[in-house]
Amino acid sequence: MLRIDEKVSVLVNQLGEPIGFSWRGASYLVNSKPVRWFARKQWWVDAARVQRGIGAGVLEVEMWRLQASRSESDRAQFELIHNAQSNSWQLARIFN
């Protein structure tokens, strides 16, 4: 596993599922149905920067795990984080 934590541009289908993304100048195509779940943020890191009383979005993060590739030979598993409030995406991890 390789931890990345970099912003990426993501294309989604009508259901909001990732179907492709761009990272470091390369385009990746999702090869399997992505899996979505919610996880707890590292609130002890973010807590000092969060305004009081803004809700559960402070504690939970939307996660996606998917298989994607640039070509047939370099398929890998990726973990993306989606921030619904800002509609931004981050590549969190790569599993080879």
C-alpha positions, 0 to 999 in steps of 0.5 A: 500500500502506498499512501498518496493524499493528493487531489485528483479530478474525477468523472462520475456516472449518473449515480455519482460513482467514479468512472475515471480520474486524472492524476499526475497528468495520466488518465485512469479508467475504472475497471470494476464497480466501485465500493462506497463506504463512510469512515471517520476522519482523523477528527483530532487533526481537523478539530482545531480548524472546524467551526463549532456546531456544523454537523456530522460532516466534520466526522465522516468522510465518503470513501471509494475503493476501485480498480483502475488502469491507464492500460491493460498491464498496469491495473491497480486498486485505488482508494479515493476520498470525496468531499461532498461539501466542496465536491472535491476528490483526493487520492488517498491510497494505491494498493498494488 
